[in-house]
């Protein structure tokens, strides 16, 4: 999922929100630990939380950003769910199995109904997969290897692949499949997610109103098969301006805010309970290697040496992040490789430590030694990206390179995030599965024409990624994926800047239980509690 989108299996060492004193919680990236607040089952009538950007559509097939999932994951479910720390769990399927290398069988739970009262059927799941596979769907890439999806029993669905893919077990989860009814999908084919049509799902909440420039209103779905949430009504207000969000919190107009930038979150620590969650997301520059000037490796290296990534992490993100050496964060290898092997593999990756002297030397070797001008846009929901871009622009001035930094709406940034659109782009990605191939296959594989922003081509990388798809031994598969990461790193199709954290701010009497890397790719509002 783009940072918009959109996420693993290793322990992420998240600490829940702390009690008064220092209000901010600590995470794996730093800070001091403090006791977690305890939640109660006291009913909560209503809450209002602020989001940092507006949404033009609630349908993730049309606009698959992380904020879309914040809403959709409360309303719609998938065959499987992903727990807060990244474990596969039952969803609409109460059980599942892999019959052979290319066949997956799911058994639907009894009693699941949509919020309009209609029962969830196998045909509804098949229709939802078909909708996800449509060419116009932003989720189609995840289903490209599927040969067939059929109801093979009253409560049984069988999915067969064209070829073995060890990572497919993550596909029928909310990141790439959200189930609605066939009748709803057919009747509202082109209007799903609009203020008029909204969404239909079987999750713990239902959307009752949506104003694209203002808010989403959700009410509890009492027909949900799960435990009844204590929160009855939730309003998500779109408040793009950081100062306005904080004023709203201090005045009591909102009860908290989601997806705060790390630098902004510091200003909330005296007014709210702030939780910093290691979310496995990566912020990176994507160079179009098929297009001048970034088809020149020396230009890419010049950018790498000119980027003071340590300074960005300490100065812009206040230590609430980690300098990234590749797209895949070390924690995403948990079920495949041990931490020592991952650490050793990452130690061999080029570091490109900040050095303007080396940056100038690399540019002098390029076909663009006299410099050039290039634009870099960032979404208004990520001011930290803008600050990082401005810091880089300041360094590049010394090389004769003019980097024009421009803020755009989140919707515009997502629309532009396609290969070939711009020579230089930000890649801001939130993993939604617990597998490294989510990033390697999408951004390093030459055949990934819809997502490979760098137009990257490397035969050895393609070979390793292809071998990993059919590999059943986890350690072997992990080494194949790590080999692809290592082979690509020196060629710099992407310049990873940092692995980030997400900040959530809530009033002192609220707590979000079980925070984790995948909290917002699931029914997160069911875990909101009063502390008294």
C-alpha positions as CSV (number, residue, x, y, z in Angstrom):
1,X,0.0,0.0,0.0
2,X,1.3,3.4,-0.8
3,X,1.8,5.9,2.0
4,X,-1.1,7.0,1.4
5,X,-0.5,3.3,1.2
6,X,-0.5,1.0,2.7
7,X,3.0,-2.2,5.7
8,X,5.9,-7.3,10.1
9,X,6.1,-10.7,11.6
10,X,9.0,-10.1,13.9
11,X,8.4,-8.6,17.3
12,X,8.1,-4.9,16.9
13,X,8.6,-3.9,20.5
14,X,5.7,-1.5,20.6
15,X,4.9,0.0,23.9
16,X,1.4,1.2,24.5
17,X,0.5,4.7,25.5
18,X,1.9,5.9,28.8
19,X,0.5,7.6,31.8
20,X,1.1,11.3,32.6
21,X,4.7,12.3,33.0
22,X,6.2,12.1,29.6
23,X,3.0,11.4,27.7
24,X,4.6,9.8,24.6
25,X,5.1,6.1,24.3
26,X,8.4,4.5,23.3
27,X,9.0,2.2,20.4
28,X,11.7,0.1,19.0
29,X,13.4,3.2,17.6
30,X,14.0,4.9,20.9
31,X,12.5,6.7,23.8
32,X,12.0,5.4,27.4
33,X,9.4,2.8,28.3
34,X,6.5,3.5,30.6
35,X,3.5,1.6,31.8
36,X,0.6,0.9,29.5
37,X,-2.8,2.4,30.2
38,X,-5.5,-0.1,31.0
39,X,-8.8,0.0,29.1
40,X,-12.3,-0.8,30.4
41,X,-15.5,-1.9,28.8
42,X,-17.3,1.3,29.7
43,X,-19.6,2.1,26.8
44,X,-18.5,5.1,24.6
45,X,-21.3,6.9,22.9
46,X,-19.3,8.9,20.4
47,X,-15.8,10.1,19.5
48,X,-14.4,12.4,16.9
49,X,-10.9,11.8,15.6
50,X,-8.9,14.0,13.1
51,X,-7.3,12.7,9.9
52,X,-4.5,14.7,8.2
53,X,-6.1,14.6,4.7
54,X,-9.4,14.4,2.9
55,X,-10.6,11.5,0.8
56,X,-12.2,11.7,-2.6
57,X,-13.5,8.1,-2.4
58,X,-14.0,5.4,0.2
59,X,-13.4,2.6,-2.3
60,X,-9.9,1.3,-1.9
61,X,-10.0,-0.1,-5.5
62,X,-10.1,3.5,-6.7
63,X,-7.9,5.2,-4.1
64,X,-5.8,2.8,-2.2
65,X,-4.1,5.0,0.4
66,X,-3.5,4.3,4.1
67,X,-6.3,6.7,5.1
68,X,-8.8,4.8,2.9
69,X,-7.9,1.7,4.8
70,X,-8.4,3.5,8.1
71,X,-12.1,3.8,7.1
72,X,-12.6,0.7,4.9
73,X,-11.1,-1.8,7.4
74,X,-13.8,-0.8,9.9
75,X,-16.6,-1.5,7.4
76,X,-15.5,-4.3,5.1
77,X,-13.8,-7.6,5.9
78,X,-11.7,-10.1,3.9
79,X,-11.4,-13.8,4.0
80,X,-8.5,-13.5,6.5
81,X,-7.6,-10.7,8.8
82,X,-4.2,-9.5,10.0
83,X,-3.6,-9.1,13.7
84,X,-2.0,-5.8,15.0
85,X,1.5,-7.4,15.0
86,X,1.1,-9.0,11.6
87,X,-0.2,-12.6,12.2
88,X,-2.8,-14.1,9.8
89,X,-6.1,-14.7,11.6
90,X,-9.6,-15.8,10.7
91,X,-11.8,-13.2,9.1
92,X,-14.9,-14.1,7.0
93,X,-13.2,-17.5,6.7
94,X,-13.3,-19.4,10.0
95,X,-10.6,-21.8,8.6
96,X,-8.4,-22.2,5.6
97,X,-5.9,-24.6,4.1
98,X,-3.4,-24.9,1.3
99,X,-4.4,-28.1,-0.6
100,X,-1.3,-28.1,-2.8
101,X,1.2,-25.6,-4.2
102,X,-1.4,-23.7,-6.2
103,X,-4.7,-24.4,-4.4
104,X,-6.1,-22.6,-1.4
105,X,-9.5,-23.5,0.2
106,X,-11.4,-21.2,2.6
107,X,-14.5,-22.1,4.7
108,X,-16.8,-19.2,5.5
109,X,-18.0,-18.7,9.0
110,X,-21.6,-19.1,9.8
111,X,-23.8,-16.2,10.6
112,X,-21.8,-13.4,8.9
113,X,-24.2,-10.7,7.5
114,X,-23.7,-7.4,5.7
115,X,-24.9,-4.3,7.5
116,X,-28.0,-4.2,5.2
117,X,-29.1,-7.6,6.8
118,X,-28.2,-9.8,3.8
119,X,-26.1,-12.9,4.5
120,X,-22.5,-13.2,3.3
121,X,-22.3,-15.9,0.8
122,X,-19.6,-17.6,-1.2
123,X,-21.0,-15.8,-4.3
124,X,-20.4,-12.5,-2.6
125,X,-16.8,-13.4,-2.0
126,X,-16.3,-14.5,-5.6
127,X,-17.9,-11.2,-6.8
128,X,-15.6,-9.2,-4.6
129,X,-12.5,-11.0,-5.9
130,X,-13.7,-10.3,-9.4
131,X,-14.1,-6.6,-8.6
132,X,-10.6,-6.5,-7.1
133,X,-9.2,-8.1,-10.3
134,X,-10.8,-5.6,-12.7
135,X,-8.3,-3.6,-14.8
136,X,-9.5,-0.4,-13.2
137,X,-8.8,-1.6,-9.7
138,X,-5.7,-0.5,-7.9
139,X,-5.7,-4.0,-6.3
140,X,-5.6,-5.9,-9.6
141,X,-1.8,-6.5,-9.3
142,X,-2.3,-8.8,-6.3
143,X,-4.6,-11.1,-8.2
144,X,-2.7,-11.3,-11.5
145,X,-1.5,-14.9,-10.8
146,X,-5.0,-16.2,-10.0
147,X,-6.4,-18.8,-12.5
148,X,-9.8,-19.2,-10.9
149,X,-12.0,-18.4,-7.9
150,X,-15.0,-20.7,-7.4
151,X,-17.5,-21.6,-4.8
152,X,-16.9,-25.3,-4.3
153,X,-19.4,-25.8,-1.5
154,X,-22.1,-24.0,0.4
155,X,-19.5,-22.4,2.6
156,X,-16.4,-23.2,0.7
157,X,-14.3,-21.1,-1.7
158,X,-11.4,-22.5,-3.7
159,X,-8.7,-20.2,-5.3
160,X,-6.3,-21.7,-7.8
161,X,-3.2,-20.0,-9.0
162,X,-1.5,-20.1,-12.4
163,X,1.8,-20.8,-10.7
164,X,3.0,-21.4,-7.1
165,X,3.4,-18.2,-5.1
166,X,4.5,-18.6,-1.5
167,X,3.3,-15.1,-0.6
168,X,-0.3,-15.6,-1.8
169,X,-1.5,-16.6,1.6
170,X,-1.5,-12.8,2.4
171,X,-3.6,-11.8,-0.6
172,X,-7.1,-12.6,0.8
173,X,-6.6,-10.0,3.6
174,X,-7.9,-6.5,3.9
175,X,-4.9,-5.0,2.1
176,X,-6.0,-6.5,-1.2
177,X,-9.5,-7.8,-0.7
178,X,-12.5,-6.2,0.9
179,X,-15.8,-8.1,0.6
180,X,-19.1,-6.6,-0.4
181,X,-22.3,-8.2,-1.8
182,X,-22.6,-9.1,-5.4
183,X,-25.9,-7.2,-5.5
184,X,-24.3,-4.0,-4.2
185,X,-21.3,-4.3,-6.5
186,X,-23.6,-4.8,-9.5
187,X,-26.1,-2.1,-8.6
188,X,-23.5,0.6,-7.8
189,X,-20.6,-0.5,-10.0
190,X,-19.2,3.0,-10.8
191,X,-20.4,4.8,-7.7
192,X,-19.1,2.8,-4.8
193,X,-17.4,4.9,-2.1
194,X,-19.1,8.1,-3.2
195,X,-21.1,10.3,-0.8
196,X,-24.2,9.0,-2.4
197,X,-23.5,5.3,-2.3
198,X,-21.0,4.9,0.5
199,X,-19.8,1.3,1.3
200,X,-21.4,-2.0,2.2
201,X,-19.6,-4.5,4.3
202,X,-19.9,-7.0,7.1
203,X,-17.5,-5.3,9.5
204,X,-18.1,-3.8,13.0
205,X,-19.1,-0.4,11.6
206,X,-21.1,1.0,8.8
207,X,-20.7,4.4,7.0
208,X,-23.8,6.6,7.5
209,X,-22.5,9.8,5.8
210,X,-19.4,11.0,3.8
211,X,-18.5,14.5,2.7
212,X,-15.4,14.3,0.6
213,X,-13.9,17.5,1.9
214,X,-15.1,17.3,5.5
215,X,-15.8,13.9,7.3
216,X,-16.8,10.3,7.4
217,X,-19.5,9.3,9.9
218,X,-19.6,5.7,11.1
219,X,-22.1,3.9,13.4
220,X,-21.7,0.5,15.1
221,X,-23.0,-2.4,13.1
222,X,-24.8,-4.5,15.7
223,X,-25.2,-7.4,13.3
224,X,-21.4,-7.9,13.3
225,X,-20.4,-11.5,14.1
226,X,-17.7,-10.4,16.5
227,X,-17.8,-9.0,20.0
228,X,-19.8,-5.8,20.3
229,X,-17.5,-2.8,20.3
230,X,-17.9,-0.4,23.2
231,X,-17.7,2.6,20.8
232,X,-21.1,3.3,19.2
233,X,-20.5,6.3,16.9
234,X,-17.2,7.5,15.3
235,X,-16.7,10.6,13.3
236,X,-13.4,11.0,11.3
237,X,-12.9,14.6,10.4
238,X,-10.6,15.7,7.6
239,X,-8.3,18.4,9.0
240,X,-5.3,18.9,6.7
241,X,-3.7,21.8,8.6
242,X,-1.5,20.7,11.5
243,X,-2.1,23.8,13.6
244,X,-5.9,23.6,13.2
245,X,-5.8,19.9,14.3
246,X,-4.0,20.8,17.5
247,X,-6.3,23.7,18.3
248,X,-9.3,21.4,17.8
249,X,-7.7,19.0,20.3
250,X,-7.1,21.7,22.9
251,X,-10.6,23.1,22.5
252,X,-12.2,19.6,22.8
253,X,-13.6,19.6,19.2
254,X,-11.8,16.3,18.6
255,X,-10.8,13.5,20.9
256,X,-7.6,12.7,19.1
257,X,-5.8,12.4,15.8
258,X,-4.5,9.6,13.6
259,X,-1.4,9.4,11.4
260,X,0.4,12.4,12.9
261,X,3.8,13.2,11.5
262,X,6.6,12.6,14.1
263,X,7.5,16.3,14.3
264,X,3.9,17.3,14.6
265,X,3.2,14.7,17.3
266,X,5.7,16.3,19.7
267,X,3.4,19.3,20.0
268,X,0.6,17.0,21.1
269,X,2.4,15.4,24.0
270,X,1.3,18.0,26.5
271,X,-2.3,17.8,25.5
272,X,-2.9,14.1,24.6
273,X,-1.7,10.6,25.1
274,X,0.7,10.0,22.1
275,X,1.6,6.5,20.9
276,X,4.5,6.0,18.5
277,X,4.1,2.8,16.5
278,X,6.8,1.2,14.4
279,X,4.7,0.6,11.2
280,X,7.4,-0.9,8.9
281,X,6.7,1.9,6.4
282,X,9.4,3.2,4.2
283,X,10.1,6.6,2.8
284,X,12.2,6.5,-0.3
285,X,13.1,8.4,-3.4
286,X,12.3,6.6,-6.7
287,X,14.6,7.4,-9.6
288,X,13.3,6.6,-13.1
289,X,16.3,4.7,-14.3
290,X,15.0,4.7,-17.9
291,X,14.9,8.5,-18.1
292,X,17.5,11.2,-18.0
293,X,19.1,12.4,-15.7
294,X,18.5,9.3,-13.5
295,X,19.4,6.8,-16.1
296,X,23.0,7.8,-15.0
297,X,24.2,5.8,-12.0
298,X,26.5,8.7,-11.0
299,X,23.6,11.1,-10.7
300,X,21.8,8.6,-8.5
301,X,24.9,8.2,-6.3
302,X,25.3,12.0,-6.1
303,X,21.7,12.2,-4.7
304,X,22.5,9.4,-2.3
305,X,25.6,11.1,-0.9
306,X,23.8,14.5,-0.8
307,X,21.0,13.2,1.4
308,X,21.8,13.6,5.0
309,X,19.5,10.8,6.2
310,X,20.8,10.7,9.7
311,X,20.2,14.4,10.0
312,X,16.6,13.9,8.7
313,X,15.9,11.2,11.3
314,X,17.3,13.2,14.2
315,X,16.3,16.7,13.1
316,X,13.0,16.3,11.3
317,X,11.7,13.1,12.9
318,X,13.2,13.6,16.3
319,X,14.6,10.1,16.4
320,X,11.2,8.5,15.8
321,X,12.5,6.6,12.8
322,X,15.5,4.7,11.6
323,X,17.8,5.4,8.6
324,X,16.8,3.0,5.9
325,X,19.3,1.0,3.8
326,X,16.7,-0.7,1.6
327,X,12.9,-0.7,1.0
328,X,12.3,-3.7,3.3
329,X,12.6,-3.0,7.0
330,X,14.6,-5.6,9.0
331,X,11.5,-6.6,11.0
332,X,9.7,-7.9,7.9
333,X,11.9,-11.0,7.7
334,X,10.6,-12.5,10.9
335,X,9.2,-15.9,9.7
336,X,11.8,-16.3,7.0
337,X,15.2,-15.5,8.4
338,X,16.7,-15.0,11.8
339,X,17.7,-11.5,13.0
340,X,21.4,-12.3,12.9
341,X,21.3,-13.4,9.3
342,X,19.3,-10.3,8.3
343,X,21.7,-8.1,10.2
344,X,24.6,-9.6,8.4
345,X,23.0,-9.3,5.0
346,X,22.0,-5.7,5.6
347,X,25.6,-4.9,6.8
348,X,26.7,-5.6,3.3
349,X,24.4,-3.1,1.7
350,X,26.0,0.2,0.6
351,X,25.6,2.9,3.2
352,X,26.1,6.1,1.1
353,X,26.9,8.2,4.2
354,X,26.3,11.9,3.8
355,X,29.3,13.5,2.0
356,X,29.0,16.5,-0.3
357,X,32.5,15.9,-1.4
358,X,31.6,12.4,-2.7
359,X,28.4,13.8,-4.1
360,X,30.2,16.4,-6.2
361,X,32.7,13.7,-7.3
362,X,29.9,11.4,-8.5
363,X,28.1,14.2,-10.4
364,X,31.4,15.2,-12.1
365,X,31.6,11.7,-13.5
366,X,28.1,11.9,-15.0
367,X,26.7,13.3,-18.2
368,X,25.1,16.1,-16.1
369,X,28.1,17.6,-14.4
370,X,26.8,21.1,-14.8
371,X,23.7,20.3,-12.9
372,X,20.0,20.3,-13.8
373,X,16.5,21.1,-12.4
374,X,14.0,18.5,-11.3
375,X,10.8,18.6,-9.4
376,X,9.8,16.5,-6.4
377,X,6.2,16.5,-5.1
378,X,5.0,15.3,-1.7
379,X,1.5,14.7,-0.2
380,X,0.0,17.3,2.1
381,X,-0.6,14.5,4.6
382,X,3.2,14.0,4.9
383,X,4.8,17.3,5.9
384,X,7.9,15.4,7.1
385,X,8.5,14.3,3.5
386,X,8.4,17.9,2.4
387,X,10.9,18.9,5.1
388,X,13.2,16.0,4.1
389,X,12.9,17.2,0.4
390,X,13.8,20.8,1.4
391,X,16.8,19.6,3.3
392,X,18.0,17.6,0.3
393,X,17.3,20.5,-2.0
394,X,19.6,22.7,0.2
395,X,22.4,20.2,-0.1
396,X,22.0,19.8,-3.9
397,X,22.4,23.5,-4.4
398,X,26.1,23.0,-3.8
399,X,26.2,20.6,-6.7
400,X,24.4,22.9,-9.1
401,X,21.2,20.9,-9.0
402,X,18.0,22.7,-8.4
403,X,15.4,20.5,-6.7
404,X,12.0,22.2,-6.8
405,X,9.8,20.9,-3.9
406,X,6.0,21.1,-4.3
407,X,3.2,20.1,-2.0
408,X,0.1,18.5,-3.6
409,X,-3.0,16.9,-2.2
410,X,-2.9,13.3,-1.1
411,X,-5.3,12.4,-3.9
412,X,-3.1,14.1,-6.6
413,X,0.1,12.5,-5.2
414,X,-1.5,9.0,-5.4
415,X,-2.8,9.7,-8.9
416,X,0.8,10.6,-10.0
417,X,2.4,7.6,-8.4
418,X,2.7,5.6,-11.5
419,X,5.8,4.5,-13.5
420,X,6.8,7.1,-16.1
421,X,4.8,10.0,-14.7
422,X,7.8,11.8,-13.2
423,X,11.6,11.3,-13.2
424,X,11.8,11.6,-9.5
425,X,9.1,10.6,-7.0
426,X,8.6,9.9,-3.3
427,X,7.7,6.3,-2.5
428,X,5.9,6.3,0.8
429,X,4.8,2.7,1.5
430,X,2.9,1.1,4.3
431,X,3.2,-2.7,4.1
432,X,-0.2,-4.5,4.4
433,X,1.2,-8.1,4.5
434,X,3.9,-9.8,6.6
435,X,6.1,-10.8,3.7
436,X,9.1,-9.0,2.2
437,X,8.0,-9.9,-1.3
438,X,5.2,-7.3,-1.0
439,X,7.9,-4.7,-1.6
440,X,10.5,-6.6,-3.7
441,X,8.0,-8.0,-6.2
442,X,6.3,-4.6,-6.7
443,X,9.3,-2.4,-6.9
444,X,12.3,-4.5,-8.1
445,X,10.8,-7.0,-10.5
446,X,11.0,-5.9,-14.2
447,X,7.6,-7.3,-15.0
448,X,5.8,-5.2,-12.4
449,X,4.9,-2.6,-15.0
450,X,2.2,-1.0,-12.8
451,X,4.3,-0.4,-9.7
452,X,8.0,-0.5,-10.6
453,X,8.4,3.3,-10.4
454,X,12.1,3.1,-11.1
455,X,11.7,1.1,-14.4
456,X,14.3,-1.1,-12.8
457,X,15.7,-4.1,-14.8
458,X,18.1,-6.7,-13.4
459,X,18.3,-10.3,-14.6
460,X,19.8,-11.6,-11.4
461,X,17.1,-9.9,-9.3
462,X,14.3,-11.2,-11.5
463,X,15.7,-14.7,-11.3
464,X,15.9,-14.6,-7.5
465,X,12.4,-13.2,-7.1
466,X,11.0,-15.8,-9.5
467,X,12.7,-18.6,-7.6
468,X,11.4,-17.3,-4.3
469,X,7.8,-17.5,-5.5
470,X,7.9,-21.2,-5.9
471,X,10.1,-22.0,-2.9
472,X,8.4,-23.8,0.0
473,X,11.3,-23.8,2.4
474,X,11.1,-20.5,4.3
475,X,14.8,-20.0,5.0
476,X,15.7,-20.7,1.4
477,X,13.0,-18.3,0.2
478,X,14.2,-15.7,2.6
479,X,17.7,-15.9,1.3
480,X,16.5,-15.6,-2.3
481,X,14.6,-12.5,-1.4
482,X,17.6,-11.1,0.5
483,X,19.8,-11.8,-2.5
484,X,17.5,-9.7,-4.7
485,X,17.7,-6.9,-2.2
486,X,21.4,-7.0,-2.1
487,X,21.8,-7.2,-5.9
488,X,19.7,-4.2,-6.4
489,X,21.1,-2.0,-3.7
490,X,24.3,-0.9,-5.4
491,X,22.4,0.1,-8.5
492,X,20.3,2.5,-6.5
493,X,16.9,2.4,-8.3
494,X,15.5,3.7,-5.1
495,X,17.2,5.8,-2.3
496,X,15.6,4.7,1.0
497,X,15.6,7.5,3.5
498,X,14.0,6.2,6.6
499,X,11.8,3.4,8.1
500,X,9.1,5.4,10.0
501,X,6.8,5.3,12.9
502,X,3.1,6.4,13.0
503,X,1.9,8.6,15.9
504,X,-1.6,8.4,17.3
505,X,-2.8,10.9,19.8
506,X,-5.8,10.3,22.1
507,X,-7.3,12.2,25.0
508,X,-6.1,11.1,28.4
509,X,-9.2,9.0,29.1
510,X,-8.8,6.9,25.9
511,X,-6.5,4.1,24.9
512,X,-6.0,2.1,21.7
513,X,-5.4,-1.4,22.9
514,X,-2.9,-3.7,21.1
515,X,-1.1,-1.1,19.0
516,X,1.0,-2.7,16.3
517,X,2.4,-2.4,12.8
518,X,-0.9,-3.5,11.3
519,X,-3.4,-1.8,13.6
520,X,-5.0,0.3,11.0
521,X,-5.4,-2.5,8.4
522,X,-8.0,-4.1,10.6
523,X,-11.0,-3.1,12.8
524,X,-9.0,-0.8,15.0
525,X,-11.9,1.1,16.5
526,X,-13.1,-2.0,18.2
527,X,-10.0,-1.7,20.4
528,X,-10.7,1.9,21.6
529,X,-11.4,2.0,25.3
530,X,-11.9,4.4,28.1
531,X,-9.2,4.2,30.8
532,X,-11.7,4.9,33.6
